[in-house]
Amino acid sequence: MSGSTINEADTIQVFLDLIKKIEEAGSDIQGILDSIKYMGRYSVNINILKTTKAGKKMTKWTSHKSTEVSAAAKKILGEWKKQINEEKARAKNADGAPEAAGKDTTKASLKDTDAENPPSTPPAVVQAEVPAAPSRVRQADLDYEEEKKHENEENYDEFISENEIEDTIRNKIRKGFEKQLLKAAPNQKKKCKVLSIKIENGIVSRFGAQKADYSNKSRTVLANLMRNTQFKEKIIHGVINPEEIASMDPKEFLDDDTKKKRQEMEKSIVDSKRSDFMIANMKLKEGMYTCGRCKGKKTTFYEQQTRSADEPMTTFVQCLTCGHNMKF
């Protein structure tokens, strides 16, 4: 890495030349690796990364098929991140210094004036107006966020272009998904379009575009998007992978409240069936079984197969006197 002084113009030109060289290198792994490592010798700042889009390119190379290339890219990205954080910290410290100095100067000036001309009455409070220094940290953050937004926009445009189709039915389904996602994120049109394409592509990969299963799954997903806001939000925020929706059970689309209610209903049905079985098979037999607690003779019992078919049935006994339960 070079020193703390950064020659922006030279670094930007070198980065642009190296990025072009890497993109034209094709299968020349060693050439790509050498160029990436050479980029790593330079210090960077937000303006350099924004102008050259080197951060975006380096992130792309972290997924390179060559483990050497990806490892080098990851290492350099980590170092660049540290440099950007240090730049922000320096800007923040510089941002606070003028304000503090201004306050100290104002206080000293007021003290000197008071000493020379002691007032006969308590002086009114003087509010010193210290001009606020421009927040370079805030501007750096805004620039960084703008760069990330621009990178995302470019990625979205590229993905949308690569996945254009002329199939009327598939386009209609994609449009339906997109329309519902936009209701949860109206300011993220391109992202919603990309997500809708990924959902539909996943369904095609699993069922095929011409099969009835494809149509049924598409309708199921669309219906759940229409009535389930939580489902839409989970897709938009990355909780649910859009390409895996095709293999998900429809029960997984439900919002948390509906899932809980359905589980309670299913438990209630099971308990009801168990209760009906017990009532139908319960027998009152005085003297058949003796309560182990109160030694009473009035008991009810029923039998149920709880083990394998060749094992004897389990007998459940309840004492009517003290309510004690037993099983044999």
Secondary structure by P-SEA (a helix, b strand, c coil): ccccccaaaaaaaaaaaaaaaaaacccaaaaaaaaaaaaaaccccaaaaaaaaaaaaaaaacccccaaaaaaaaaaaaaaaaaaaaaaaaaaaaaaaaaaaaaaaaaaaaaaaaaaccccccccbbbbbccccccaaaaaaaaaaaaaaaaaaaaaaaaaaaaccccaaaaaaaaaaaaaaaaaccccaaaaaaaaaaaaaaaaaccccccaaaaaaaaaaaaaaaccaaaaaaaaaccccccccccccccccccaaaaaaaaaaaaaaaaaaaaaaaaaabbbbcccccccccccccccccccccccccbbbbbbbbbccccccccc
